Structures are given as C-alpha cells and as structure tokens.
Amino acid sequence: MITRRDFLDKSVKGTAAVAAAATAKSYGQILGSNDRLHFAIIGLNSRAYAHLAALKANKSAARVAYVCDVDTAILAKFATTAGQAMGDAPRTEQDFRQVLAVKEVDAVTIATPDFWHTHMAIAALQAGKHVYVEKPCSHNPAEGALLVEAQRRYGKLVQMGTQQRSSPHTIEIVEKIHGGLIGRAYFAKAWYSNVRKSIGYGKEVPVPATLDWDLWQGPVPRRPYQDNLHPYNWHWFRTYGTGESLNNGTHEVDVCRWALGVDYPQRVAATGGRYQYKDDWQFYDTLVTSFTYPDTMISWEGKSCQGAKYYNRDRGTTVLGTNGTVLVDRDGYEIYDWKGNKTGEFKTGKQTSSTDLMGSDSMTELHFANLIAGIRKGEKLNAPVAVGNVAVTMLQLSNIAWEMKRELLLDTADGKIQKDPEAMKMWGREYEKGWAPRI
C-alpha cells in the first residue's frame, strides 16, 4: 500500500533513480531542445489525446518528453501515437513520481481521474513544474481551495482545462455582453445532453495484469477492483468521480458566470435522479441546479442519458439581458433582440458533439498556447486555477445540495456552506491513511 509518506520519500529517491536510468541519448535529446518547453502528459485515456494534439499544434514551442499511465497497455498505445505525432519518441513511465523527479521536465498535463487532480497538481508544483490540469481541478471544495493556495505559494502557473476561455468567438461575445450588447445581463442558462449507456452491475474480478491498481487508487480508500470501473466509468462512482456536472457542466457554468461577471452565489439548490437505467451509477443522470445571486441567476441542466437538444445543440449557454439574448456554444454564437428576433451570428464552420470523449479542438490548442506563452513570456492565463476553481466549487456544492436534498446558503467570499453543519461535512472527503493532501 502506498502512503503519502512513501510518495514523498520515493519522489526524492526517484531523482537519482531516473538520472541513472536515463541514457546519454535521451538526455541529449532533451538538452538539445532547450528552446522548447518539455512537457509530460499524465493519465493517457481519451482526453490525453487532445493534450497531445494541442502540443503538436504548438510543436515549435513544446516537446512531449514523457508520457505516464498506471496501465501499461494504455501507456504503450499512447506512447506510439505520441512518437508518431511529435516525430520524437517520449520516454514512458508507469509511476508519475518518476516523471516529477526529472529536472528537465518543465510542465505536466494531468488527464487522470478527478480524485487525482489536486494531489498530482500540488506534487507537480512542489517539484517546480507548471501545470495544465483538466477540469475539475479537484474532487471536492476543500481540495480546490488547497490547490489555489498551493499555486500561490509555489508560484508556478496552473491552467485549468476550461478551454472555452481561450475560444476567440467566446471571448469576443463575452466582451460584447460586458459592453452592454444585451443591456444588463441577469440570467444565464446552460445545458448538456448525451446518450450514455448503462454501466451495468460490476463484479469483483482479478486486477488486469497491465494495471497497477494500488497506484491507480492513490489517495482514496482501498476497495477491490471491479470490471465496470476502468478506464472511463469511474466518473459515475462518488469515490472517484464527480458526476456529469463536474465532468461537463464545469465548462458551461464557467461561461455563465464569466458572462454575468459573478463569482460565488448566495444560494444553490439542485434536484434530479438516476432515471434512465438501474445500475451501479451513483450520481444522477438528470439534474437541474439553480445558483441565486442578489440580482442575477444561473441555471444548469444536465442530461447524461437523454439526447434531447436545446436550440438544436447538445450543449450551450444562453445569456438573457434587459435588451436581448445571446446564445453561445463551442461552434459560434447568435444574438437576439428583446422580442427574440435574431440580429446577428457567428459560426466557426465546425460542429462539436457531446459524444466526443476526446474533445480535440482549436480551443484546446489555443488554451495550451496561452499556457506556453504564460510560461515563456508572462502572458496572463485565460483560466488560472484561482478563476477556474470557482465554477468547480459551485458545481461541487450543487452535488452536495442534491445529496442533502435541500437548498444551501453560502458565504459569497469562498463558497463555504452556512448554517448547515451536516452539509458542511461534505466540504472535504475521507482519504486513505497517510494520503490527506497538504502543502
């Protein structure tokens, strides 16, 4: 069993081990590429391929030096693809601590299961690395606050993977909303629809020979391996995942609060359930959440297993104001007057789909370019973790409201739950002994 103390001890010892294991040729490749930033991609299923595509698009400024995954089969497949994409075969590691021990690695990208995000990002910051961490940046509100504090303490950059913050047309329309395009914006509604299948009822089976199950679990309490969990369905188990709200709602709710210019709400209420199937899925498949502010509000509607679209879109955001409405998604925007007549639009010419689990797109490429420019030139990040964590915490609070079956009153300074000690117990979580995060 791995403990946090083991983690730290091995990280120190790993520096010497990695240095000894590296060949002169591999270090020659690294040292001969000092004009580029050396990235390590950690967690190599689905979304990691979008990270790779984004680094390929920024190839003149970035190199994939390492790839890492606890499953050697996934690792081998991804390493081959990365070598072909970049024209330079990366080194491979099953244990990310070995990657963090390599001095020449400048930045890591994290596409692991949600429960690893904060732990791994903090460890990377402590090792002197910049970080690109997928949304959600944490598994629970306490972790998110800790990661924000860690970023401030260690001073390296942390970009959260809400890539629509780097979408040119979204930046443009949000600026127009802030400039009064639709009068005073006061209500934003976001939605997500998908047709996910049942995950069935898992059974305990031997751990696959390619998977380090103990390291996969890391900070969470230990449990036996079951056959409907890895590599993707962990999303729907509370121990590991955060449900559809954090898996996809983070993107749209972040756009909502960006457009309205708000942070933490005064109140959050959520209702929903698991309606489409009966199986091991522990979250809702249908959820409606309301975030209430003094003079604005946000509504989030998630439908994991029902493909009905709004405005003929799987996902998107509408922002209503006193003089009109804006509809914006990843493919463009539309502008309507107060009576609902369309007065303008912009289309990227591409169509995204909620069934695309990789999500490789130009927004991600620009989001990585922004991080690279931040590291090399001091450019301001579009989604620094202190900003990204607000929408993450809001949706984690939505999960708590759903589970508690009641509205929560919040401290608008930090999102903490007020006058409800029982609900506030869910601000953090239980960890495997010795694994509680700290900085």
VOPAGU-2260 file (C-alpha; in pm, 1 decimal, decimal comma):
REM VOPAGU-2260
SITE   aa  ch    i         X         Y         Z
SITE  MET   A    0       0,0       0,0       0,0
SITE  ILE   A    1     128,1     345,8     -94,0
SITE  THR   A    2     106,2     626,7     162,2
SITE  ARG   A    3     176,4     994,2     118,5
SITE  ARG   A    4     498,5     948,9     317,4
SITE  ASP   A    5     602,3     674,4      74,1
SITE  PHE   A    6     509,9     912,4    -205,8
SITE  LEU   A    7     737,4    1188,6     -79,1
SITE  ASP   A    8    1023,2     951,7       5,9
SITE  LYS   A    9    1010,6     788,1    -334,6
SITE  SER   A   10     991,4    1124,8    -507,4
SITE  VAL   A   11    1324,0    1226,1    -352,8
SITE  LYS   A   12    1487,8     892,3    -423,7
SITE  GLY   A   13    1337,7     894,6    -771,2
SITE  THR   A   14    1554,6    1184,3    -881,0
SITE  ALA   A   15    1869,5     975,6    -857,4
SITE  ALA   A   16    1698,5     668,5    -996,7
SITE  VAL   A   17    1571,3     847,8   -1303,4
SITE  ALA   A   18    1903,8    1017,9   -1363,9
SITE  ALA   A   19    2081,1     683,4   -1351,2
SITE  ALA   A   20    1826,2     518,3   -1578,7
SITE  ALA   A   21    1828,8     785,7   -1847,3
SITE  THR   A   22    2058,6     714,2   -2140,4
SITE  ALA   A   23    2301,3     969,1   -2277,1
SITE  LYS   A   24    2099,1     972,3   -2595,7
SITE  SER   A   25    1771,2    1060,6   -2423,6
SITE  TYR   A   26    1928,8    1342,8   -2225,5
SITE  GLY   A   27    2095,8    1461,4   -2540,1
SITE  GLN   A   28    1752,4    1493,5   -2697,3
SITE  ILE   A   29    1629,6    1696,2   -2401,5
SITE  LEU   A   30    1932,9    1919,3   -2367,5
SITE  GLY   A   31    1939,5    1974,5   -2741,9
SITE  SER   A   32    1585,3    2108,7   -2730,7
SITE  ASN   A   33    1621,4    2383,9   -2474,4
SITE  ASP   A   34    1438,4    2630,5   -2693,4
SITE  ARG   A   35    1120,7    2427,0   -2632,8
SITE  LEU   A   36     933,9    2352,2   -2312,8
SITE  HIS   A   37     944,3    1988,3   -2208,2
SITE  PHE   A   38     601,2    1850,5   -2122,0
SITE  ALA   A   39     492,1    1530,1   -1954,7
SITE  ILE   A   40     138,5    1401,5   -2016,6
SITE  ILE   A   41      -3,4    1203,9   -1723,3
SITE  GLY   A   42    -320,2     993,0   -1749,3
SITE  LEU   A   43    -344,5     872,3   -2107,6
SITE  ASN   A   44    -703,3     770,0   -2176,1
SITE  SER   A   45    -936,4     976,8   -2400,3
SITE  ARG   A   46    -873,9    1344,0   -2311,0
SITE  ALA   A   47    -496,6    1297,7   -2311,9
SITE  TYR   A   48    -512,5    1263,8   -2690,3
SITE  ALA   A   49    -646,5    1620,1   -2705,0
SITE  HIS   A   50    -348,7    1728,4   -2492,8
SITE  LEU   A   51    -118,8    1557,5   -2740,7
SITE  ALA   A   52    -290,1    1721,4   -3038,1
SITE  ALA   A   53    -261,1    2060,5   -2868,9
SITE  LEU   A   54     110,1    2012,5   -2803,6
SITE  LYS   A   55     157,7    1900,6   -3162,3
SITE  ALA   A   56     -12,1    2223,6   -3275,2
SITE  ASN   A   57     238,5    2410,9   -3056,6
SITE  LYS   A   58     530,6    2191,9   -3160,3
SITE  SER   A   59     765,4    2481,2   -3226,6
SITE  ALA   A   60     744,5    2577,1   -2858,1
SITE  ALA   A   61     676,3    2243,6   -2686,5
SITE  ARG   A   62     804,3    1888,7   -2679,4
SITE  VAL   A   63     644,2    1579,1   -2526,1
SITE  ALA   A   64     932,1    1443,9   -2322,3
SITE  TYR   A   65     741,6    1192,2   -2106,2
SITE  VAL   A   66     410,3    1009,9   -2106,8
SITE  CYS   A   67     280,2     832,4   -1798,8
SITE  ASP   A   68      -4,8     599,0   -1706,1
SITE  VAL   A   69     -61,6     332,1   -1442,4
SITE  ASP   A   70    -192,0      94,5   -1711,4
SITE  THR   A   71      97,3     -26,1   -1926,6
SITE  ALA   A   72    -130,8    -123,9   -2215,7
SITE  ILE   A   73    -274,1     229,6   -2234,4
SITE  LEU   A   74      76,6     368,5   -2186,6
SITE  ALA   A   75     226,6     170,5   -2474,6
SITE  LYS   A   76     -52,9     264,5   -2713,8
SITE  PHE   A   77     -32,0     633,2   -2631,9
SITE  ALA   A   78     348,6     641,6   -2647,3
SITE  THR   A   79     339,5     506,5   -3001,8
SITE  THR   A   80      84,1     767,5   -3107,3
SITE  ALA   A   81     281,8    1045,4   -2936,2
SITE  GLY   A   82     603,7     944,7   -3110,4
SITE  GLN   A   83     432,0     948,5   -3447,7
SITE  ALA   A   84     260,4    1280,9   -3379,4
SITE  MET   A   85     564,8    1464,9   -3247,8
SITE  GLY   A   86     836,3    1292,2   -3452,2
SITE  ASP   A   87    1021,5    1229,9   -3126,4
SITE  ALA   A   88     952,4     924,9   -2912,0
SITE  PRO   A   89     876,8    1022,7   -2549,9
SITE  ARG   A   90    1010,4     834,0   -2251,9
SITE  THR   A   91     749,6     625,9   -2070,5
SITE  GLU   A   92     678,2     583,7   -1700,8
SITE  GLN   A   93     407,5     397,2   -1510,2
SITE  ASP   A   94     469,5     591,7   -1188,5
SITE  PHE   A   95     426,7     969,3   -1220,4
SITE  ARG   A   96     662,2    1031,8    -926,8
SITE  GLN   A   97     948,2     931,1   -1152,0
SITE  VAL   A   98     839,2    1194,4   -1402,7
SITE  LEU   A   99     821,3    1469,4   -1139,4
SITE  ALA   A  100    1175,4    1381,3   -1034,1
SITE  VAL   A  101    1315,7    1472,6   -1376,9
SITE  LYS   A  102    1458,4    1824,8   -1355,9
SITE  GLU   A  103    1430,5    1886,8   -1730,8
SITE  VAL   A  104    1051,9    1845,0   -1731,8
SITE  ASP   A  105     910,4    2197,6   -1731,3
SITE  ALA   A  106     537,8    2127,4   -1719,8
SITE  VAL   A  107     293,3    1842,8   -1672,2
SITE  THR   A  108     -54,8    1794,3   -1812,3
SITE  ILE   A  109    -296,4    1598,8   -1595,9
SITE  ALA   A  110    -580,6    1397,1   -1751,3
SITE  THR   A  111    -616,3    1137,8   -1476,2
SITE  PRO   A  112    -939,3    1053,6   -1288,8
SITE  ASP   A  113   -1076,0    1350,4   -1092,3
SITE  PHE   A  114    -970,4    1228,3    -747,4
SITE  TRP   A  115    -604,7    1256,3    -851,1
SITE  HIS   A  116    -615,0    1610,6    -990,7
SITE  THR   A  117    -538,4    1811,9    -679,0
SITE  HIS   A  118    -286,7    1566,4    -534,1
SITE  MET   A  119     -93,1    1540,8    -858,3
SITE  ALA   A  120    -105,5    1913,6    -931,6
SITE  ILE   A  121      24,9    2000,7    -584,2
SITE  ALA   A  122     302,4    1741,6    -615,8
SITE  ALA   A  123     398,5    1890,7    -952,6
SITE  LEU   A  124     407,7    2242,8    -807,6
SITE  GLN   A  125     624,6    2120,0    -521,7
SITE  ALA   A  126     857,7    1968,2    -781,1
SITE  GLY   A  127     885,1    2304,5    -957,6
SITE  LYS   A  128     664,3    2222,2   -1257,4
SITE  HIS   A  129     399,4    2427,8   -1431,2
SITE  VAL   A  130      64,6    2250,2   -1460,6
SITE  TYR   A  131    -219,6    2205,4   -1705,8
SITE  VAL   A  132    -493,2    2024,0   -1512,1
SITE  GLU   A  133    -818,5    1905,1   -1660,7
SITE  LYS   A  134   -1144,6    2018,0   -1511,5
SITE  PRO   A  135   -1249,0    1968,8   -1243,4
SITE  CYS   A  136    -928,9    2078,1   -1072,6
SITE  SER   A  137   -1039,5    1895,4    -757,7
SITE  HIS   A  138   -1265,4    1621,7    -628,0
SITE  ASN   A  139   -1420,5    1838,2    -352,1
SITE  PRO   A  140   -1425,0    2204,6    -242,6
SITE  ALA   A  141   -1155,7    2162,6      24,5
SITE  GLU   A  142    -910,4    2028,5    -234,1
SITE  GLY   A  143    -982,6    2312,0    -476,1
SITE  ALA   A  144    -910,4    2573,5    -211,3
SITE  LEU   A  145    -588,8    2391,8    -120,0
SITE  LEU   A  146    -472,1    2381,3    -481,1
SITE  VAL   A  147    -534,2    2753,7    -523,4
SITE  GLU   A  148    -328,8    2816,1    -210,1
SITE  ALA   A  149     -52,3    2583,6    -333,9
SITE  GLN   A  150     -29,5    2767,6    -665,1
SITE  ARG   A  151      12,9    3096,5    -483,3
SITE  ARG   A  152     273,5    2950,6    -251,0
SITE  TYR   A  153     490,7    2777,3    -510,3
SITE  GLY   A  154     447,8    3037,8    -782,5
SITE  LYS   A  155     431,0    2814,5   -1089,3
SITE  LEU   A  156     143,8    2850,9   -1336,7
SITE  VAL   A  157    -165,2    2630,1   -1322,4
SITE  GLN   A  158    -404,6    2644,8   -1616,8
SITE  MET   A  159    -735,9    2462,0   -1573,3
SITE  GLY   A  160    -881,6    2285,2   -1875,5
SITE  THR   A  161   -1186,3    2504,2   -1933,2
SITE  GLN   A  162   -1066,3    2565,0   -2286,6
SITE  GLN   A  163   -1363,6    2776,8   -2392,9
SITE  ARG   A  164   -1190,6    3057,0   -2201,3
SITE  SER   A  165    -942,1    3057,8   -2493,0
SITE  SER   A  166   -1208,8    3045,5   -2767,2
SITE  PRO   A  167   -1179,3    3367,6   -2972,0
SITE  HIS   A  168   -1550,9    3391,6   -3050,8
SITE  THR   A  169   -1645,8    3327,7   -2687,0
SITE  ILE   A  170   -1400,1    3591,2   -2566,9
SITE  GLU   A  171   -1546,3    3830,9   -2823,4
SITE  ILE   A  172   -1911,4    3777,3   -2732,1
SITE  VAL   A  173   -1847,9    3789,0   -2356,5
SITE  GLU   A  174   -1670,1    4120,6   -2403,5
SITE  LYS   A  175   -1970,8    4247,3   -2601,4
SITE  ILE   A  176   -2208,0    4132,9   -2326,7
SITE  HIS   A  177   -1994,4    4317,3   -2072,4
SITE  GLY   A  178   -2009,6    4619,4   -2301,9
SITE  GLY   A  179   -2390,7    4629,4   -2291,0
SITE  LEU   A  180   -2483,6    4436,4   -2607,1
SITE  ILE   A  181   -2798,7    4293,5   -2445,3
SITE  GLY   A  182   -2843,0    4555,4   -2175,7
SITE  ARG   A  183   -2795,8    4434,7   -1819,5
SITE  ALA   A  184   -2735,0    4059,3   -1829,9
SITE  TYR   A  185   -2921,0    3890,6   -1544,1
SITE  PHE   A  186   -2992,7    3524,2   -1625,5
SITE  ALA   A  187   -2774,0    3255,5   -1780,7
SITE  LYS   A  188   -2891,2    2902,3   -1857,4
SITE  ALA   A  189   -2655,2    2619,5   -1951,5
SITE  TRP   A  190   -2725,4    2263,3   -2055,1
SITE  TYR   A  191   -2562,2    1937,4   -2163,4
SITE  SER   A  192   -2723,0    1634,6   -2329,7
SITE  ASN   A  193   -2572,1    1293,7   -2407,0
SITE  VAL   A  194   -2686,7     937,3   -2471,2
SITE  ARG   A  195   -2458,9     746,5   -2235,5
SITE  LYS   A  196   -2529,4     375,6   -2196,4
SITE  SER   A  197   -2582,5     180,7   -1877,3
SITE  ILE   A  198   -2268,1      70,3   -1694,6
SITE  GLY   A  199   -2445,7    -238,9   -1561,0
SITE  TYR   A  200   -2361,1    -406,5   -1232,9
SITE  GLY   A  201   -1990,7    -469,3   -1187,4
SITE  LYS   A  202   -1840,7    -776,1   -1032,5
SITE  GLU   A  203   -1517,2    -818,2    -844,0
SITE  VAL   A  204   -1252,6    -967,7   -1072,3
SITE  PRO   A  205    -873,2   -1002,5   -1067,3
SITE  VAL   A  206    -686,3    -682,1   -1143,0
SITE  PRO   A  207    -568,3    -673,1   -1507,6
SITE  ALA   A  208    -200,8    -764,9   -1535,0
SITE  THR   A  209    -126,5    -431,9   -1704,7
SITE  LEU   A  210    -275,0    -216,6   -1424,6
SITE  ASP   A  211    -111,9    -100,2   -1101,7
SITE  TRP   A  212    -438,1     -91,3    -905,8
SITE  ASP   A  213    -279,7      33,3    -583,7
SITE  LEU   A  214    -120,7     330,7    -756,8
SITE  TRP   A  215    -440,1     393,1    -957,4
SITE  GLN   A  216    -628,0     435,1    -626,9
SITE  GLY   A  217    -359,0     653,4    -468,0
SITE  PRO   A  218    -530,0     887,3    -217,5
SITE  VAL   A  219    -871,8     717,4    -198,2
SITE  PRO   A  220    -973,8     444,2      47,7
SITE  ARG   A  221    -892,8      99,1     -86,9
SITE  ARG   A  222   -1156,0    -123,6    -241,1
SITE  PRO   A  223   -1149,3    -433,8    -462,8
SITE  TYR   A  224   -1122,7    -396,6    -838,7
SITE  GLN   A  225   -1444,1    -440,7   -1035,5
SITE  ASP   A  226   -1494,5    -484,3   -1406,8
SITE  ASN   A  227   -1708,9    -176,5   -1487,5
SITE  LEU   A  228   -1479,6      90,7   -1343,3
SITE  HIS   A  229   -1161,7     131,0   -1550,4
SITE  PRO   A  230   -1075,4     313,4   -1771,5
SITE  TYR   A  231   -1376,0     552,2   -1800,5
SITE  ASN   A  232   -1674,0     464,4   -1581,1
SITE  TRP   A  233   -1504,3     580,3   -1260,3
SITE  HIS   A  234   -1678,0     912,4   -1346,9
SITE  TRP   A  235   -2005,2     774,9   -1207,7
SITE  PHE   A  236   -1873,8     648,6    -871,0
SITE  ARG   A  237   -1860,0     903,4    -588,2
SITE  THR   A  238   -1529,1     773,4    -452,6
SITE  TYR   A  239   -1353,4     857,5    -778,2
SITE  GLY   A  240   -1567,8    1087,3    -991,1
SITE  THR   A  241   -1783,7    1396,8    -960,0
SITE  GLY   A  242   -2075,0    1323,0   -1193,5
SITE  GLU   A  243   -2179,5    1494,3   -1514,2
SITE  SER   A  244   -2198,2    1835,6   -1350,4
SITE  LEU   A  245   -1821,8    1845,8   -1298,7
SITE  ASN   A  246   -1738,8    1628,5   -1598,2
SITE  ASN   A  247   -1906,6    1861,7   -1846,4
SITE  GLY   A  248   -2111,2    2121,8   -1661,6
SITE  THR   A  249   -1793,9    2294,6   -1546,0
SITE  HIS   A  250   -1744,1    2429,3   -1898,1
SITE  GLU   A  251   -2086,4    2585,4   -1945,0
SITE  VAL   A  252   -2134,7    2710,6   -1589,5
SITE  ASP   A  253   -1794,6    2875,6   -1614,3
SITE  VAL   A  254   -1914,9    3057,9   -1927,8
SITE  CYS   A  255   -2233,3    3159,5   -1742,8
SITE  ARG   A  256   -2054,7    3322,0   -1452,1
SITE  TRP   A  257   -1794,0    3475,2   -1685,6
SITE  ALA   A  258   -2067,1    3636,8   -1896,4
SITE  LEU   A  259   -2259,2    3760,7   -1591,3
SITE  GLY   A  260   -1944,6    3874,9   -1410,8
SITE  VAL   A  261   -2022,8    3683,6   -1089,9
SITE  ASP   A  262   -1839,6    3451,3    -852,6
SITE  TYR   A  263   -1993,7    3250,7    -565,9
SITE  PRO   A  264   -2373,9    3267,0    -534,6
SITE  GLN   A  265   -2578,3    3324,7    -221,0
SITE  ARG   A  266   -2777,2    3002,5    -258,1
SITE  VAL   A  267   -2767,7    2676,2    -451,4
SITE  ALA   A  268   -3045,7    2422,3    -495,5
SITE  ALA   A  269   -3040,3    2103,5    -703,5
SITE  THR   A  270   -3288,9    1830,4    -787,5
SITE  GLY   A  271   -3254,9    1519,3   -1001,2
SITE  GLY   A  272   -3202,5    1146,2   -1002,3
SITE  ARG   A  273   -3094,8     831,5   -1181,1
SITE  TYR   A  274   -3393,4     774,9   -1409,1
SITE  GLN   A  275   -3280,5     619,6   -1736,7
SITE  TYR   A  276   -3123,0     297,5   -1605,3
SITE  LYS   A  277   -3081,3      96,2   -1287,1
SITE  ASP   A  278   -2717,4       2,3   -1240,1
SITE  ASP   A  279   -2402,4      89,1   -1041,3
SITE  TRP   A  280   -2412,8     455,9   -1146,9
SITE  GLN   A  281   -2407,4     650,9    -817,1
SITE  PHE   A  282   -2487,9    1000,4    -943,3
SITE  TYR   A  283   -2794,2    1147,6   -1116,0
SITE  ASP   A  284   -2833,6    1114,4   -1490,9
SITE  THR   A  285   -3068,6    1414,9   -1489,6
SITE  LEU   A  286   -3010,6    1724,2   -1276,8
SITE  VAL   A  287   -3138,5    2081,3   -1260,5
SITE  THR   A  288   -2945,8    2330,4   -1046,9
SITE  SER   A  289   -3018,7    2693,8    -960,0
SITE  PHE   A  290   -2749,6    2934,7    -842,9
SITE  THR   A  291   -2901,1    3250,2    -694,4
SITE  TYR   A  292   -2728,3    3590,2    -667,1
SITE  PRO   A  293   -2863,1    3924,8    -539,4
SITE  ASP   A  294   -2975,3    4038,9    -886,1
SITE  THR   A  295   -2879,4    3756,3   -1123,9
SITE  MET   A  296   -2916,7    3380,3   -1150,7
SITE  ILE   A  297   -2766,2    3078,8   -1326,1
SITE  SER   A  298   -2943,9    2756,5   -1418,9
SITE  TRP   A  299   -2760,0    2433,0   -1506,8
SITE  GLU   A  300   -2937,3    2135,0   -1663,0
SITE  GLY   A  301   -2751,4    1810,8   -1718,8
SITE  LYS   A  302   -2892,6    1512,0   -1905,6
SITE  SER   A  303   -2637,6    1230,0   -1928,9
SITE  CYS   A  304   -2865,7     970,2   -2084,5
SITE  GLN   A  305   -3124,1    1165,5   -2282,9
SITE  GLY   A  306   -3027,3    1321,2   -2613,2
SITE  ALA   A  307   -3291,9    1593,3   -2641,8
SITE  LYS   A  308   -3124,4    1911,9   -2766,5
SITE  TYR   A  309   -3195,9    2276,4   -2695,4
SITE  TYR   A  310   -3161,5    2517,5   -2988,0
SITE  ASN   A  311   -3053,4    2206,8   -3181,5
SITE  ARG   A  312   -2740,4    2186,8   -2966,7
SITE  ASP   A  313   -2607,4    1913,5   -2736,3
SITE  ARG   A  314   -2463,9    2177,4   -2508,2
SITE  GLY   A  315   -2450,9    2552,4   -2480,0
SITE  THR   A  316   -2531,0    2867,9   -2286,1
SITE  THR   A  317   -2793,7    3137,2   -2320,9
SITE  VAL   A  318   -2744,6    3475,6   -2154,8
SITE  LEU   A  319   -3053,8    3690,4   -2111,5
SITE  GLY   A  320   -3044,7    4065,5   -2062,2
SITE  THR   A  321   -3280,8    4359,2   -2041,9
SITE  ASN   A  322   -3241,2    4428,9   -2417,0
SITE  GLY   A  323   -3179,0    4087,6   -2571,0
SITE  THR   A  324   -3026,0    3742,3   -2555,7
SITE  VAL   A  325   -2702,2    3573,1   -2658,6
SITE  LEU   A  326   -2672,0    3202,8   -2737,1
SITE  VAL   A  327   -2311,8    3077,6   -2732,3
SITE  ASP   A  328   -2151,2    2737,6   -2765,4
SITE  ARG   A  329   -1825,6    2591,5   -2891,2
SITE  ASP   A  330   -1933,0    2635,8   -3252,8
SITE  GLY   A  331   -2030,1    3002,9   -3250,8
SITE  TYR   A  332   -2288,0    3246,2   -3117,2
SITE  GLU   A  333   -2623,1    3401,6   -3204,0
SITE  ILE   A  334   -2763,7    3737,5   -3094,6
SITE  TYR   A  335   -3136,1    3805,6   -3043,8
SITE  ASP   A  336   -3324,2    4123,8   -2963,4
SITE  TRP   A  337   -3564,2    4161,9   -2669,5
SITE  LYS   A  338   -3851,3    4005,0   -2868,5
SITE  GLY   A  339   -3648,2    3705,0   -2976,7
SITE  ASN   A  340   -3561,2    3810,6   -3330,4
SITE  LYS   A  341   -3214,4    3708,6   -3448,0
SITE  THR   A  342   -2997,8    4014,0   -3517,0
SITE  GLY   A  343   -2654,2    3858,4   -3565,5
SITE  GLU   A  344   -2449,8    3539,1   -3553,9
SITE  PHE   A  345   -2104,3    3389,1   -3592,3
SITE  LYS   A  346   -2019,9    3030,5   -3688,1
SITE  THR   A  347   -1681,6    2861,0   -3667,2
SITE  GLY   A  348   -1775,3    2628,7   -3952,3
SITE  LYS   A  349   -1727,7    2321,1   -3736,1
SITE  GLN   A  350   -1973,2    2115,6   -3531,2
SITE  THR   A  351   -1879,7    1958,6   -3199,7
SITE  SER   A  352   -2064,1    1671,2   -3034,3
SITE  SER   A  353   -2117,6    1573,4   -2672,4
SITE  THR   A  354   -2043,8    1211,0   -2762,3
SITE  ASP   A  355   -1682,2    1301,6   -2844,9
SITE  LEU   A  356   -1493,2    1194,1   -2531,5
SITE  MET   A  357   -1157,6    1321,6   -2659,4
SITE  GLY   A  358   -1262,8    1677,7   -2739,3
SITE  SER   A  359    -963,4    1766,7   -2954,2
SITE  ASP   A  360   -1022,6    2113,1   -3098,0
SITE  SER   A  361    -870,2    2452,1   -3174,9
SITE  MET   A  362    -983,8    2586,4   -2835,4
SITE  THR   A  363    -763,4    2332,3   -2658,1
SITE  GLU   A  364    -474,0    2417,8   -2887,8
SITE  LEU   A  365    -515,4    2787,0   -2803,5
SITE  HIS   A  366    -552,7    2706,6   -2433,4
SITE  PHE   A  367    -216,9    2526,6   -2439,6
SITE  ALA   A  368     -66,1    2810,2   -2643,1
SITE  ASN   A  369    -181,2    3051,2   -2372,6
SITE  LEU   A  370     -12,9    2842,0   -2100,6
SITE  ILE   A  371     307,4    2818,7   -2304,8
SITE  ALA   A  372     305,9    3196,7   -2358,6
SITE  GLY   A  373     243,3    3240,2   -1988,2
SITE  ILE   A  374     549,2    3032,7   -1902,7
SITE  ARG   A  375     778,7    3183,0   -2166,0
SITE  LYS   A  376     659,0    3542,3   -2187,2
SITE  GLY   A  377     448,9    3608,5   -1877,6
SITE  GLU   A  378     122,6    3625,1   -2071,9
SITE  LYS   A  379    -185,2    3629,7   -1848,4
SITE  LEU   A  380    -356,6    3291,3   -1828,4
SITE  ASN   A  381    -711,0    3265,3   -1958,6
SITE  ALA   A  382    -813,6    3008,1   -1694,8
SITE  PRO   A  383    -577,9    3025,1   -1396,0
SITE  VAL   A  384    -679,6    2778,3   -1129,0
SITE  ALA   A  385    -796,7    3052,4    -892,1
SITE  VAL   A  386   -1053,9    3152,8   -1155,9
SITE  GLY   A  387   -1139,4    2803,3   -1277,2
SITE  ASN   A  388   -1192,2    2671,5    -927,4
SITE  VAL   A  389   -1494,3    2897,0    -870,3
SITE  ALA   A  390   -1718,4    2712,8   -1119,0
SITE  VAL   A  391   -1576,3    2381,3    -996,8
SITE  THR   A  392   -1667,2    2461,5    -636,1
SITE  MET   A  393   -2012,0    2583,4    -739,9
SITE  LEU   A  394   -2090,3    2252,1    -906,0
SITE  GLN   A  395   -1945,5    2050,9    -619,4
SITE  LEU   A  396   -2185,1    2246,2    -398,2
SITE  SER   A  397   -2461,1    2153,8    -641,6
SITE  ASN   A  398   -2372,2    1788,6    -583,7
SITE  ILE   A  399   -2390,0    1842,8    -207,7
SITE  ALA   A  400   -2728,7    2017,2    -237,5
SITE  TRP   A  401   -2855,8    1726,2    -447,7
SITE  GLU   A  402   -2733,2    1470,4    -198,1
SITE  MET   A  403   -2866,0    1661,9     104,2
SITE  LYS   A  404   -3197,5    1727,3     -73,5
SITE  ARG   A  405   -3210,2    2089,3      38,0
SITE  GLU   A  406   -3103,5    2438,2     -60,4
SITE  LEU   A  407   -2767,0    2553,8      70,8
SITE  LEU   A  408   -2683,5    2903,0     192,1
SITE  LEU   A  409   -2330,0    3009,4     102,5
SITE  ASP   A  410   -2060,8    3252,8     204,0
SITE  THR   A  411   -2014,3    3452,8    -116,4
SITE  ALA   A  412   -1648,3    3513,4     -33,2
SITE  ASP   A  413   -1538,6    3149,9     -54,6
SITE  GLY   A  414   -1846,0    2935,9    -120,6
SITE  LYS   A  415   -1848,8    2769,3     221,4
SITE  ILE   A  416   -2184,7    2638,0     341,1
SITE  GLN   A  417   -2352,5    2846,1     611,8
SITE  LYS   A  418   -2581,9    2734,5     896,7
SITE  ASP   A  419   -2574,2    2369,1     792,5
SITE  PRO   A  420   -2300,8    2173,1     974,9
SITE  GLU   A  421   -2422,6    1843,2     831,7
SITE  ALA   A  422   -2385,1    1963,6     474,5
SITE  MET   A  423   -2052,4    2131,7     554,2
SITE  LYS   A  424   -1911,2    1789,5     648,5
SITE  MET   A  425   -1915,4    1716,6     274,7
SITE  TRP   A  426   -1679,0    2008,1     202,2
SITE  GLY   A  427   -1392,4    1756,4     214,4
SITE  ARG   A  428   -1360,7    1379,8     195,6
SITE  GLU   A  429   -1207,0    1070,4     353,2
SITE  TYR   A  430    -859,8     965,0     234,4
SITE  GLU   A  431    -654,3     651,5     251,0
SITE  LYS   A  432    -445,9     667,6     569,2
SITE  GLY   A  433    -148,7     897,8     525,1
SITE  TRP   A  434    -281,2    1048,0     199,9
SITE  ALA   A  435    -460,2    1364,8     308,0
SITE  PRO   A  436    -328,1    1646,4      84,4
SITE  ARG   A  437    -121,1    1918,1     240,8
SITE  ILE   A  438     116,8    2190,8     132,1
